[in-house]
């Protein structure tokens, strides 16, 4: 028979899980401006933490301007131009939250094998299971749903109230910290409400 404390603790961890990230080919997508994208080549590899812009057509080919997220936020905030390489649309995938979920457990190596034909689907991981949380993209779960575009700025710690928490900030504040050295405004989130993307 479980104690009241064990029942309370179990209820605290029973929070809805955020949507998985499903890579979708960018070809045929209407609005890529500011959206998270992945670029790469099947059989070679993939790169994320990028933002796309409005596709352009040159000759008979369509290209997507792609910039690192830090440059995207800086350009948008300071209204400056940044260099955006043009990537053929067939080498660009849009990161999109998926309605379906899969088991987020680590599993054995064989169960984690992926195809090299497309970027891998990314399952959310409870922050309490993540070593090295600082700097990771995180999702905060609230009564109204998911809050994305956040970064963890600390590892889990015991708060003044005795809760296990981590401090997070918006991605804009995270990247602004890098380009001008201004420390971000952060807020405390109990780890049972926080998931790593």
HELIX and SHEET records of a PDB file:
HELIX    1   1 UNK A    4  UNK A   13  1                                  10    
HELIX    2   2 UNK A   69  UNK A   78  1                                  10    
HELIX    3   3 UNK A   89  UNK A   91  5                                   3    
HELIX    4   4 UNK A  110  UNK A  112  5                                   3    
HELIX    5   5 UNK A  127  UNK A  129  5                                   3    
HELIX    6   6 UNK A  171  UNK A  180  1                                  10    
HELIX    7   7 UNK A  191  UNK A  193  5                                   3    
SHEET    1   A 6 UNK A  20  UNK A  25  0                                        
SHEET    2   A 6 UNK A  92  UNK A  98 -1                                        
SHEET    3   A 6 UNK A  36  UNK A  41 -1                                        
SHEET    4   A 6 UNK A  45  UNK A  52 -1                                        
SHEET    5   A 6 UNK A  61  UNK A  68 -1                                        
SHEET    6   A 6 UNK A  56  UNK A  58 -1                                        
SHEET    1   B 6 UNK A  20  UNK A  25  0                                        
SHEET    2   B 6 UNK A  92  UNK A  98 -1                                        
SHEET    3   B 6 UNK A  36  UNK A  41 -1                                        
SHEET    4   B 6 UNK A  45  UNK A  52 -1                                        
SHEET    5   B 6 UNK A  61  UNK A  68 -1                                        
SHEET    6   B 6 UNK A  85  UNK A  88 -1                                        
SHEET    1   C 6 UNK A 125  UNK A 126  0                                        
SHEET    2   C 6 UNK A 194  UNK A 196 -1                                        
SHEET    3   C 6 UNK A 137  UNK A 142 -1                                        
SHEET    4   C 6 UNK A 145  UNK A 152 -1                                        
SHEET    5   C 6 UNK A 164  UNK A 170 -1                                        
SHEET    6   C 6 UNK A 157  UNK A 158 -1                                        
SHEET    1   D 6 UNK A 125  UNK A 126  0                                        
SHEET    2   D 6 UNK A 194  UNK A 196 -1                                        
SHEET    3   D 6 UNK A 137  UNK A 142 -1                                        
SHEET    4   D 6 UNK A 145  UNK A 152 -1                                        
SHEET    5   D 6 UNK A 164  UNK A 170 -1                                        
SHEET    6   D 6 UNK A 187  UNK A 190 -1                                        
END                                                                             
